[in-house]
């Protein structure tokens, strides 16, 4: 990961001062770096030790970073990772344009690896992520979306880059199709579990823990799984309260909604759904030979669910 960070710093360099400022600001904020770790862990688990793994690990982090810059503008977010968002600090226009820079730099990096399969995987992932963003926008303030529709959004928007990151390790190692698909399935399920937990933490965590404002999802009118399950299991009055909040992006009754989500068992049910996804991810690792890298990937499955931030 130190080598990946070195690649990130080197590849962020630009002659345009504002690009450097904003890119450094958001990368410097840290983050869990799970996607680049998946590239490294699967590469190592499958015996690939070439320097390309560092370049592609940095590439997926750049794609993720670009989506964050754009997401925060779309969502009008003010806080991420415990700091002001780039758009809050530098303005929407600068954030969007620097997000474009980071995206295009990621494509320069993936081209430098000179493998068509790598380009296919990452170009496909980037396109699906964009579709997921549009789907989520269409679902905003819609209290009638179904659970399958919600899951489709997170598989596109979040899980797809996890899937691509895991798949890249197999591609670099030139693993057979069965192994590659198992790696991809691991990433897809892990990413789904990760997002499910992120969604429940909006009703269980604190601003200090999460590094973002509690209730942001509700303010943005996002009908996430905890809300959908609470509506299914709540009383007529409770359903009406949640529907009103989703449709109008209201947080005035956030405390009441948090209580409804907890009382109806929606928090535990969402975490159970995340655990099922994580267990499915873990089951895919039978395709890998025993190693410290496989053990780390198994550990990810546990930590993705049992976390508070």
Secondary structure, 3 states (H helix, E strand, C coil): CHHHHHHHHHHHCCCCHHHHHHHHHHHHCCCCCHHHHHHHHHHHHCCCCCCHHHHHHHHHHHHHHHHHHHHHHHHCCCEECCEECHHHHHCHHHHHHHHHHHHHHHHHHHHHCCCHHHHHHHHHHHHHHHHHHHHHHHHCCCCCCCHHHHHHHHHHHHHHHHHHHHHHHHHHCCCCHHHHHHHHHHHHHHHHHHHHHHHHHCCCCCHHHHCCCCCHHHHCCCCCHHHHHHHHHCCHHHHHHHHHHHHHCCCCCHHHHHHHHHHCCHHHHHHHHHHHHHHHHHHHHHHCCCCHHHHHHHHHHHHHHCCCC
